[in-house]
Amino acid sequence: MSLSKNIVDRTLRTKHGEHAYKVVERLTDAGHDAWWVGGCVRDMLLGQEPSDIDIATSALPNEIIALFDKVDVQGKEWGSLHVTVGKEVFHITMFREDDAASDGRRPEAVVFGSREQDALRRDITVNAVYFHPITRELYDPCGGEKDLQEKLIRFIGDPALRIKHDALRMLRVVRFRALLDGQYHPETFIALKELASHIEILSGSRRLEELDKILLGPHSARALEDLWELNILEYMLPELYACKGVPQPADYHHEGDVWEHMLLCTKGFTEEHGKDVRLAVLFHDCGKAETFSFTRSTSSGQEERIRFDHHASVSADLAQKALQRLQCPAKRREKICWLIAHHMMMGSFFDMSDERKAHWYYHPWFEELLQLFWLDIAGTDPADFALYDRIVQDRNRFLDSHPLPKKPLLSGDEVMHILKVSPGEKVGEVLKALHDAQVRGEVNSKKEAKEFLRHFPLS
């Protein structure tokens, strides 16, 4: 078997392909076996130039370190190195076999092995494909090329054993099915569903890393639907699992229930939407399951209707707990929960004073709040962007007439020195008043700022 000459030549003409060839060449000249492996070969089989090229080799870590000048040794104990050639970085792994001892979180140890053993320890067949750029040989011991033609996602070996060895493989398999717009082999599907609870074995950080990859990849809505159907989401993110079947007002949400709304939001993702906004979309309405009510409007005497009072704040609280379980870094968690908590107050900006508008329109996360609002609308049928457009126009007008101050004119220490006050709330009050005066254009220089302080009431 071999790859088409066209895709091989195109890949080798790229800088990345050229340097990846040189890496294999250097390893081969030193007497080691070395191959391109995994996703890059899969892409080439699909006729696509790979953006990343991973390399697997019989060389041991210290032998690789001796051959290359720039080597990142983080991951060395797991048989994984990063080598820089030119401006290109390559992930090099040693041929390995699965260690029989594992608690499902990750292998207990690394056992170096042969290329044949390395192929058998990989998760799915379409990732166990190897290409030698010098001989142009394709090594495909598990039938990955044929499965790729059928878009078939299939575990290598016993699916249950693959999952029990490393539960992360469940999330990876779901992601690859979405990535390839593929289908599961029946035995793979059954194992995923039967062993769904094993996802709880994984550390939160590994689950979050894979969830980010799902949300940043294509067909994320399909992957999320799979996670629900396979029951993985019930154990991983019960806050989201509870959203399916929660109805919404039919007049405003033709798309369906809360779960369908969220999926439709994810279909609106574009390249400008970063991973924080995408996670905020995932959780922005999860509080509706807890706040759902069906009440009669006593003021107008209308029929009963669906309500979700305070669902934004409840969603933010639930997201906070979920992201803590996923070991999401505190600063990132703070931003995501802030976006969720404020996504329902978007119609209140127009009547605000300039000082209050400045607080929102200058906020470092406001652009992402706008993105969340846009996606929330995109996930609603019928989608009405009129309010979004009004906010963008109002913000642009405000920023044109109130340019963002480059930096505070006085520091806290300078305020304390001028006013002869000690650290405390009064200093923050003065700095805020000074900032608001800058926004209004009343103070434009350090001299004017000092004069402003001389007239500031201290009592």
C-alpha positions in Angstrom: 0.0 0.0 0.0 1.2 3.6 -0.6 0.0 7.1 -0.5 -0.7 9.0 -3.7 2.4 10.6 -5.1 0.6 13.9 -5.4 -0.2 14.3 -1.7 3.3 13.1 -0.7 5.0 15.6 -3.0 2.7 18.4 -1.8 3.4 17.7 1.8 7.2 17.4 1.3 7.2 20.8 -0.5 5.9 22.5 2.7 8.4 23.7 5.3 6.8 21.4 7.9 7.0 18.4 5.6 10.6 19.2 4.5 11.8 19.4 8.1 9.9 16.3 9.2 11.6 14.4 6.4 15.0 15.6 7.8 14.1 14.4 11.3 13.4 10.9 10.0 16.5 11.1 7.8 18.7 11.9 10.8 17.2 9.2 12.9 17.5 6.7 10.1 21.2 7.6 9.4 21.9 7.0 13.1 20.6 3.4 12.8 17.1 3.9 14.2 13.7 3.1 12.8 11.5 6.2 12.4 8.1 7.0 10.8 5.5 9.7 10.5 2.5 8.5 12.5 -1.1 9.1 13.3 -3.1 12.2 12.4 -0.7 13.4 9.7 -0.8 10.1 7.8 -4.6 10.0 8.3 -4.8 13.5 6.7 -2.6 12.5 3.8 -4.8 9.5 3.2 -7.7 11.9 2.9 -5.8 14.0 0.4 -5.1 16.8 2.9 -1.7 18.4 3.7 -1.1 17.8 7.4 -0.6 20.9 9.6 1.3 18.8 12.3 3.5 15.8 11.8 4.2 13.5 14.7 7.1 11.0 14.5 7.5 7.6 16.2 10.9 5.9 16.5 12.8 3.1 18.0 15.4 5.6 19.3 15.4 6.0 23.1 15.1 9.5 24.7 18.8 10.0 25.4 19.7 8.9 21.8 17.3 11.5 20.4 18.7 14.2 22.8 22.2 13.4 21.5 21.1 13.8 17.8 19.3 17.1 18.0 20.3 20.5 19.2 16.9 21.8 20.5 15.0 19.2 22.5 12.2 19.9 25.0 12.6 17.0 27.5 9.2 17.6 29.2 7.4 14.3 29.0 10.7 12.3 28.7 9.6 9.8 31.4 6.6 9.0 29.2 8.6 8.4 26.1 7.7 11.8 24.6 9.9 14.6 23.4 9.6 17.8 21.3 12.3 18.5 18.8 12.8 21.9 17.0 14.3 21.9 13.5 14.4 25.3 11.9 11.3 27.0 13.1 9.3 23.7 13.1 8.5 21.7 16.3 7.9 18.0 16.1 6.4 15.6 18.7 8.6 12.5 18.8 7.5 9.4 20.7 9.3 6.2 21.3 7.8 2.9 20.1 5.9 1.7 23.1 3.6 -1.0 24.3 0.8 -0.8 26.8 1.7 -1.4 30.4 -0.6 -4.0 31.8 -0.9 -2.0 35.1 -3.2 0.9 34.8 -5.9 2.5 37.0 -7.6 4.0 33.9 -6.3 7.5 34.6 -3.2 7.0 32.5 -0.7 4.1 32.1 1.3 3.4 35.3 4.6 3.3 33.4 6.1 3.3 29.9 7.4 0.1 28.3 9.4 0.7 25.1 8.7 -1.8 22.4 8.7 -2.4 18.6 6.8 -0.6 15.9 4.3 -3.5 15.8 3.6 -3.2 19.5 3.4 0.6 19.1 0.6 0.2 16.6 -1.4 -2.2 18.7 -1.3 0.1 21.8 -2.9 3.0 19.9 -6.6 3.8 20.4 -8.4 3.5 17.1 -7.4 2.0 13.7 -7.4 5.3 11.7 -4.7 6.6 14.1 -2.5 3.5 13.8 -1.1 4.3 10.3 2.6 5.0 9.7 4.3 6.5 6.7 8.1 6.5 5.9 8.9 9.6 4.0 12.1 8.2 2.6 11.0 4.8 1.3 7.4 6.1 0.9 6.1 2.9 2.5 2.7 2.9 4.3 2.5 0.6 7.4 -1.2 -0.1 8.3 -1.4 -3.3 10.4 -4.9 -2.6 11.8 -6.8 -1.7 8.6 -6.9 2.0 9.3 -7.0 3.0 5.6 -10.0 0.8 4.9 -11.8 2.1 8.0 -11.0 5.6 6.9 -12.7 5.0 3.6 -15.8 3.9 5.4 -15.4 6.7 8.0 -15.5 3.9 10.6 -14.3 4.6 14.2 -13.1 1.4 15.7 -11.1 0.5 18.7 -8.0 -1.6 18.2 -8.4 -4.9 20.0 -10.9 -5.4 22.8 -12.8 -2.1 23.2 -13.4 -2.6 26.9 -9.8 -3.2 27.6 -8.8 -0.1 25.7 -11.1 2.0 27.8 -10.2 0.4 31.1 -6.5 1.1 30.3 -7.1 4.8 29.7 -10.6 6.3 30.1 -9.5 9.3 28.1 -9.9 7.2 25.0 -13.7 7.5 25.3 -13.5 11.3 24.8 -11.0 10.9 22.0 -13.1 8.4 20.1 -16.1 10.7 20.3 -14.0 13.6 19.1 -12.6 11.7 16.2 -16.1 10.5 15.1 -17.1 14.2 15.0 -13.8 15.2 13.3 -14.2 12.7 10.5 -18.0 13.0 10.4 -17.9 9.3 10.8 -19.7 6.3 12.4 -18.9 4.0 15.2 -18.2 0.3 14.9 -21.0 -1.5 16.8 -18.5 -3.0 19.4 -17.0 0.4 19.9 -20.3 2.0 20.5 -21.5 -0.7 22.9 -18.3 -0.5 25.0 -18.5 3.3 25.2 -22.0 3.2 26.5 -21.5 0.3 28.9 -18.3 1.9 30.4 -19.5 5.5 30.5 -19.0 5.8 34.2 -15.3 5.2 33.8 -15.0 8.8 32.7 -15.1 9.7 36.4 -11.7 8.0 36.9 -10.0 10.7 34.8 -8.5 13.8 36.3 -10.5 17.0 35.7 -7.7 18.6 33.8 -7.5 15.7 31.2 -11.2 15.9 30.7 -11.1 19.6 30.2 -8.3 19.4 27.7 -10.2 17.0 25.6 -13.5 18.9 26.0 -11.7 22.0 24.7 -10.5 20.0 21.6 -14.1 18.9 21.0 -15.4 22.4 21.1 -12.6 23.8 19.0 -13.1 21.1 16.3 -15.7 20.6 13.6 -19.1 19.1 14.3 -18.9 19.8 18.0 -22.7 19.6 18.3 -22.5 16.0 17.0 -19.9 15.2 19.6 -22.0 16.7 22.4 -25.0 14.7 21.3 -22.9 11.5 21.3 -21.7 12.3 24.8 -25.3 12.5 25.9 -26.5 9.4 24.1 -23.6 7.4 25.4 -24.3 8.5 28.9 -20.8 9.9 29.3 -22.1 13.4 29.9 -24.3 12.2 32.8 -21.1 11.3 34.7 -18.9 14.0 33.4 -21.2 17.1 33.3 -24.6 16.3 34.9 -25.4 20.0 34.7 -25.6 19.7 30.9 -27.1 16.3 30.9 -30.1 17.7 32.7 -30.8 20.2 30.0 -32.4 17.7 27.5 -36.1 17.7 27.7 -36.4 21.1 29.5 -39.0 23.0 27.4 -38.7 26.6 26.4 -41.4 29.1 25.4 -42.6 28.0 21.9 -43.2 31.5 20.7 -39.5 32.4 21.0 -37.7 29.1 20.7 -38.9 27.2 17.7 -35.6 25.2 17.9 -36.8 23.2 20.8 -35.7 22.5 24.4 -32.7 23.9 26.3 -30.4 21.2 25.0 -31.4 21.8 21.3 -30.9 25.5 21.8 -27.4 24.9 23.2 -26.5 22.6 20.3 -27.7 25.2 17.8 -25.5 27.8 19.5 -22.4 25.6 19.0 -23.2 25.3 15.3 -22.6 29.1 15.1 -19.0 28.8 16.2 -16.5 30.6 13.9 -12.7 31.0 14.1 -13.1 34.2 16.1 -14.7 32.4 19.0 -12.1 31.3 21.5 -12.3 28.4 23.8 -13.5 30.5 26.8 -16.5 31.8 24.8 -17.3 28.2 23.6 -17.3 26.9 27.1 -19.5 29.8 28.2 -22.0 28.8 25.4 -22.0 25.3 26.7 -23.1 26.3 30.2 -24.9 29.6 29.6 -28.4 28.2 30.1 -27.7 25.1 32.2 -29.5 26.8 35.1 -32.8 26.6 33.2 -33.2 23.0 34.4 -33.3 24.2 38.0 -35.2 27.5 37.5 -38.0 26.1 35.2 -41.5 27.2 36.2 -44.9 27.3 34.6 -46.8 30.2 36.0 -49.9 32.3 35.3 -49.4 36.0 34.6 -51.7 37.6 37.2 -51.3 41.2 35.9 -52.7 40.4 32.4 -54.7 37.3 33.0 -52.9 35.5 30.1 -52.5 31.8 29.9 -49.7 30.0 31.9 -46.2 30.4 30.4 -42.7 29.0 30.9 -40.3 31.1 33.0 -36.6 30.8 34.0 -36.3 33.5 36.7 -32.6 34.3 37.5 -31.3 31.5 35.3 -28.2 33.4 34.3 -26.9 33.6 37.9 -27.9 30.0 38.6 -26.1 28.9 35.4 -23.0 30.7 36.4 -23.0 29.0 39.9 -23.5 25.6 38.3 -20.7 26.3 35.8 -18.4 27.4 38.6 -18.9 24.0 40.3 -18.5 22.1 37.0 -15.3 23.9 36.0 -13.8 23.4 39.5 -14.3 19.6 39.0 -12.6 20.0 35.6 -9.7 21.7 37.4 -10.1 24.8 35.2 -7.6 27.5 36.1 -9.1 30.1 38.5 -8.7 33.1 36.1 -10.2 31.3 33.2 -13.1 30.0 35.4 -13.7 33.6 36.6 -14.0 34.9 33.1 -16.3 32.1 31.8 -18.7 32.5 34.8 -18.7 36.3 34.5 -19.8 35.9 30.8 -22.6 33.5 31.8 -23.8 35.6 34.7 -24.1 38.7 32.5 -25.5 37.3 29.3 -29.1 38.3 30.1 -28.5 42.0 30.9 -27.6 43.1 27.3 -30.6 45.4 26.9 -29.7 47.7 29.8 -26.8 49.6 28.3 -28.7 52.3 26.4 -30.1 54.2 29.5 -26.8 54.1 31.4 -24.7 57.1 32.3 -21.4 57.5 30.6 -19.6 56.4 33.7 -21.6 53.1 33.8 -21.2 52.6 30.1 -17.5 53.0 30.5 -17.5 50.3 33.1 -19.0 47.9 30.6 -17.7 49.0 27.2 -14.1 49.3 28.5 -14.3 45.9 30.3 -11.6 43.6 29.0 -14.1 40.7 28.6 -16.9 42.7 27.0 -16.0 41.7 23.5 -16.4 38.1 24.5 -19.7 38.9 26.2 -20.9 40.3 22.8 -19.7 37.1 21.2 -21.7 35.0 23.7 -24.7 37.2 23.1 -24.4 36.7 19.3 -24.1 32.9 19.6 -27.1 32.9 22.0 -29.1 34.6 19.3 -27.7 32.4 16.5 -29.0 29.4 18.5 -32.5 30.7 18.7 -35.2 30.2 16.0 -36.2 32.8 14.9 -32.9 34.6 15.3 -33.3 38.3 15.8 -30.0 40.3 15.8 -31.6 43.7 16.1 -30.6 44.2 19.8 -27.1 42.9 19.1 -26.7 45.4 16.3 -27.9 48.3 18.5 -25.4 47.5 21.2 -22.5 47.3 18.7 -23.5 50.7 17.3 -24.0 52.3 20.7 -20.6 50.9 21.9 -18.8 52.1 18.7 -20.4 55.6 19.1 -19.3 55.7 22.8 -15.8 54.6 22.1 -15.5 57.2 19.3 -16.5 60.0 21.6 -14.8 58.6 24.8 -11.5 57.1 23.7 -10.2 54.5 26.2 -7.8 56.2 28.7 -4.4 54.7 28.1 -3.7 54.3 31.8 -4.6 55.9 35.2 -3.1 59.4 35.5 -2.2 58.7 39.2 -1.3 55.6 41.1 -2.6 54.6 44.4 0.6 55.5 46.1 0.5 59.0 44.6 -3.1 59.5 45.8 -2.1 58.5 49.3 0.9 60.9 49.2 -1.1 63.9 47.9 -4.1 63.4 50.2 -2.0 62.1 53.1 -4.3 59.1 53.7 -3.6 55.5 54.6 -4.4 52.5 52.4 -8.1 51.6 52.4 -11.4 52.0 50.7 -11.0 55.8 50.4 -8.1 55.3 48.0 -10.2 53.1 45.7 -13.0 55.6 45.9 -10.7 58.4 44.8 -9.2 56.4 42.0 -12.7 55.5 40.7 -13.8 59.1 40.8 -10.6 60.2 39.0 -11.2 57.5 36.3 -14.8 58.6 35.8 -13.6 62.2 35.4 -11.2 61.0 32.7 -14.0 59.2 31.0 -16.1 62.5 31.0 -13.1 64.4 29.6 -12.8 66.6 32.6 -9.3 65.5 33.5 -6.7 64.9 30.8 -3.3 65.3 32.4 -1.4 64.5 35.5 -1.5 68.2 36.5 -5.3 68.3 36.2 -5.5 65.0 38.1 -3.6 66.5 41.1 -5.8 69.6 40.9 -8.9 67.3 40.9 -7.6 65.6 44.1 -7.2 68.9 45.9 -10.9 69.5 45.6 -12.0 65.9 46.4 -14.0 65.7 49.6 -12.4 63.4 52.1 -15.2 63.2 54.6 
